[in-house]
Amino acid sequence: MINFFRRIRQKLLTENKLSKYLIYAIGEIVLVVIGILIALSINNWNEIRKIKNAEIEILQNLKTELNFNLEELEVINKQHKSEFEDGIYLLNLFGTDVSNVSELKLDSLFSNAFSGYSFEAKDGYIKSLIASNKIDYIQNSELKSYISSFESMILDANQEDGFVRRLLNERFWPSTDGKLSALNSISNSERYQEFPKGTYASDYEWFFNNREMEDLSANIFSWKKENVLDEQLFIDKIERMIQIINNELKEK
C-alpha cells in the first residue's frame, strides 16, 4: 500500500502536475489523520471496556460481601431485639414480688437478656478497594460515598454494643457472682445445653430489690435499645448499597 502511494506521488511529480500533487498530498495527510483517530478511538474503546469490566467485577464482589454482612447483621439485630424485649420485662419486675414467677422462667430471661452476642463485620474486600484506589472504578458517587464511610458505619453500629459488654463484664457479672447462678442461666440457653445445672438457686429477691442492680440494668438495656436502632440504620444503608449495585449491574 505504501509503495502504491509512493508510485502515484512520483508519477505526479514527473508529469509536473503540482496542483494535483498538492491535492493528493493533502488527501494522503487526511487519510493518515483519520487512521490515527480511528486507532485512538479503538484504543479508547478498549480502555473503556476494560474499566467497565473491572467495575462489573468490583460490583459483583461488593454485592457478595454486603449480602454476607446483611444476613449476619439481621440475625444479630433480631437477637438484640429479643434481648431488649426480655430486658424490659425484667425491668418491670423491680420492686415487685417475684415469688410468683418461676425460677426456670427467670433463669431463661436472664440468660437471653444479659447475653453478649456481637456483630462482626466482614469488610476485607472493601478495605482492599480503598487501599488499592480501585474504588475509583466505581462510577456511582452515592455508592462510592457509602463504601468510603463503611468502616465508620461499622463503628457506629457496634459502639453501643461495646458499652453493653463493658457494663456486663466489668460491673454486672462481678456484682452478681455468688448471688445469681451463672450455670442455671447458661444451661437454659440452646447454645450451652451441655452445661450442667448450678449447685445453688439464684437469689432473685435480692436482685429485684437492689437499687444498684436496677440502675445498672436500666443502663444496660438503654444501651441495648440504642444498639438495636443503630444496627437497623446500618441494615438500611447496606440494603441501599445493594440496591444501587443491582441497578448499576442492570445498566452495564
C-alpha positions in Angstrom: 0.0 0.0 0.0 2.9 2.4 0.9 4.6 1.6 -2.4 1.4 2.2 -4.3 1.1 5.7 -2.9 4.8 6.4 -3.5 4.4 5.5 -7.2 1.5 7.9 -7.5 3.5 10.7 -6.0 6.4 10.1 -8.2 4.2 10.0 -11.3 2.6 13.3 -10.4 6.0 14.9 -9.8 7.5 13.6 -13.1 4.4 14.8 -15.0 4.9 18.3 -13.3 1.3 18.3 -12.1 1.9 20.3 -8.9 -1.7 21.2 -8.2 -2.8 17.6 -8.4 0.1 16.6 -6.3 -0.8 19.1 -3.6 -4.4 17.9 -3.6 -3.2 14.3 -3.4 -0.7 15.1 -0.6 -3.5 16.8 1.4 -5.7 13.8 0.8 -3.0 11.5 2.0 -2.5 13.6 5.2 -6.2 13.5 5.8 -6.2 9.7 5.4 -3.3 9.4 7.9 -5.1 11.7 10.4 -8.3 9.7 10.0 -6.3 6.5 10.5 -4.7 7.9 13.7 -8.1 9.0 15.0 -9.6 5.6 14.3 -6.7 3.9 16.1 -7.1 6.2 19.1 -10.9 5.6 19.1 -10.3 1.8 19.1 -7.7 2.2 21.9 -10.1 4.4 24.0 -12.9 1.9 23.4 -10.7 -0.9 24.6 -9.7 1.0 27.7 -13.4 1.9 28.4 -14.4 -1.7 28.0 -11.6 -2.8 30.4 -12.7 -0.2 33.0 -16.3 -1.3 32.6 -15.4 -5.0 33.0 -13.3 -4.1 36.1 -16.2 -2.1 37.6 -18.6 -5.0 37.0 -16.3 -7.4 38.8 -15.9 -5.0 41.7 -19.7 -4.5 42.0 -20.3 -8.3 42.0 -17.7 -8.8 44.7 -19.1 -6.0 46.7 -22.5 -7.4 46.5 -21.3 -10.8 47.8 -19.6 -9.2 50.8 -22.5 -6.9 51.5 -25.1 -9.7 51.3 -23.0 -11.7 53.8 -22.9 -8.7 56.2 -26.6 -8.1 55.8 -27.5 -11.6 56.6 -25.3 -11.7 59.7 -26.4 -8.3 60.9 -30.1 -9.2 60.5 -29.6 -12.3 62.7 -27.7 -10.3 65.4 -30.2 -7.4 65.3 -33.1 -9.9 65.8 -31.2 -11.4 68.8 -30.5 -7.9 70.2 -34.2 -7.0 69.9 -35.1 -10.2 71.8 -32.6 -9.3 74.5 -34.0 -5.8 74.8 -37.6 -7.1 75.0 -36.7 -9.6 77.7 -34.8 -6.8 79.5 -37.9 -4.6 79.5 -39.8 -7.4 81.1 -37.2 -7.8 83.8 -37.1 -4.0 84.5 -40.8 -4.2 85.2 -40.1 -6.7 88.0 -38.0 -4.4 90.1 -39.7 -3.6 93.4 -42.4 -6.3 92.9 -42.9 -9.7 94.4 -41.2 -12.2 92.1 -42.0 -15.3 94.1 -44.9 -16.0 91.7 -42.5 -16.1 88.7 -41.0 -19.5 88.2 -37.2 -19.7 88.7 -36.9 -21.5 85.4 -38.5 -18.6 83.6 -36.3 -16.1 85.3 -33.2 -18.1 84.5 -34.2 -18.2 80.9 -34.9 -14.5 80.8 -31.6 -13.6 82.4 -29.8 -16.0 80.0 -31.1 -14.1 77.0 -31.4 -10.5 78.3 -27.9 -10.4 79.6 -26.2 -12.3 76.8 -23.4 -10.7 74.8 -23.8 -11.6 71.1 -22.0 -9.1 68.8 -21.9 -8.4 65.1 -18.5 -8.9 63.4 -18.5 -7.3 60.0 -16.7 -8.8 57.0 -15.1 -5.8 55.2 -11.8 -7.2 53.8 -12.8 -6.6 50.2 -14.0 -3.1 50.9 -10.7 -2.3 52.7 -8.7 -3.6 49.7 -10.7 -1.5 47.3 -9.9 1.7 49.3 -6.3 0.7 49.8 -5.6 0.0 46.1 -7.6 3.0 44.9 -9.8 0.6 42.8 -12.8 2.4 44.4 -12.3 5.0 41.6 -13.5 2.4 39.1 -17.0 2.8 40.6 -19.0 5.4 38.7 -21.9 5.9 41.1 -21.0 8.6 43.5 -23.5 7.6 46.2 -22.2 4.1 46.3 -18.6 5.3 46.4 -19.5 7.5 49.4 -21.1 4.6 51.2 -18.0 2.4 50.6 -15.6 5.2 51.8 -17.5 5.5 55.1 -18.2 1.8 55.6 -15.7 1.4 58.4 -17.3 4.3 60.3 -20.7 2.7 59.8 -19.4 -0.5 61.4 -18.1 1.5 64.4 -21.4 3.4 64.7 -23.3 0.1 64.7 -21.0 -1.5 67.3 -20.3 1.4 69.6 -23.3 0.8 71.9 -22.7 -2.9 71.9 -19.2 -2.2 73.3 -20.7 -0.1 76.1 -23.1 -3.0 76.9 -20.3 -5.6 77.0 -18.2 -3.4 79.3 -21.1 -2.9 81.7 -21.7 -6.7 81.7 -18.1 -7.7 82.1 -16.9 -5.0 84.5 -19.9 -4.4 86.7 -22.9 -6.7 86.2 -21.4 -10.1 86.4 -18.8 -9.3 89.2 -21.7 -7.8 91.3 -23.9 -10.8 90.9 -21.3 -13.6 91.4 -22.5 -15.9 94.1 -26.0 -14.4 94.1 -27.2 -15.3 90.6 -26.3 -18.7 89.3 -24.5 -18.3 86.1 -24.7 -22.0 85.4 -28.5 -22.0 85.7 -28.8 -19.1 83.2 -26.2 -20.6 80.8 -27.7 -24.1 80.8 -31.1 -22.7 79.8 -29.6 -21.5 76.6 -29.8 -23.7 73.5 -26.2 -22.8 72.7 -24.9 -24.2 76.0 -27.1 -27.2 76.6 -24.1 -29.4 77.5 -23.5 -27.2 80.7 -24.8 -28.7 83.9 -27.2 -27.1 86.3 -25.8 -24.9 89.0 -25.4 -26.1 92.6 -27.4 -23.2 94.0 -30.6 -21.3 93.1 -30.4 -17.6 92.1 -31.4 -15.1 94.7 -33.9 -13.1 92.5 -35.5 -11.4 95.5 -32.1 -9.9 96.3 -31.7 -8.8 92.7 -35.1 -7.2 92.2 -34.9 -5.3 95.4 -31.4 -3.9 94.9 -31.1 -0.3 93.7 -27.7 -0.7 92.2 -28.9 -3.7 90.1 -31.9 -1.7 89.0 -29.8 1.3 87.9 -27.2 -1.0 86.3 -29.9 -3.0 84.4 -31.5 0.2 83.2 -28.2 1.4 81.8 -27.6 -1.9 80.1 -30.9 -2.0 78.4 -30.9 1.6 77.4 -27.6 1.0 75.5 -29.1 -2.2 74.0 -32.0 -0.1 72.7 -29.6 2.3 71.1 -27.7 -0.6 69.7 -30.8 -2.1 68.1 -31.6 1.3 66.5 -28.1 1.8 65.1 -28.0 -1.7 63.7 -31.2 -1.0 61.9 -29.8 2.1 60.4 -26.8 0.1 59.2 -29.1 -2.6 57.8 -30.9 0.2 55.8 -27.7 1.5 54.4 -26.4 -1.9 53.4 -29.8 -2.6 51.7 -29.4 0.8 49.9 -25.9 -0.1 48.7 -27.1 -3.5 47.4 -30.0 -1.7 45.6 -27.6 0.7 43.9 -25.3 -2.2 42.8 -28.2 -4.1 41.3 -29.3 -1.1 39.4 -25.7 -0.4 38.2 -25.3 -4.1 37.0 -28.5 -3.9 35.1 -27.2 -0.9 33.1 -23.8 -2.5 32.3 
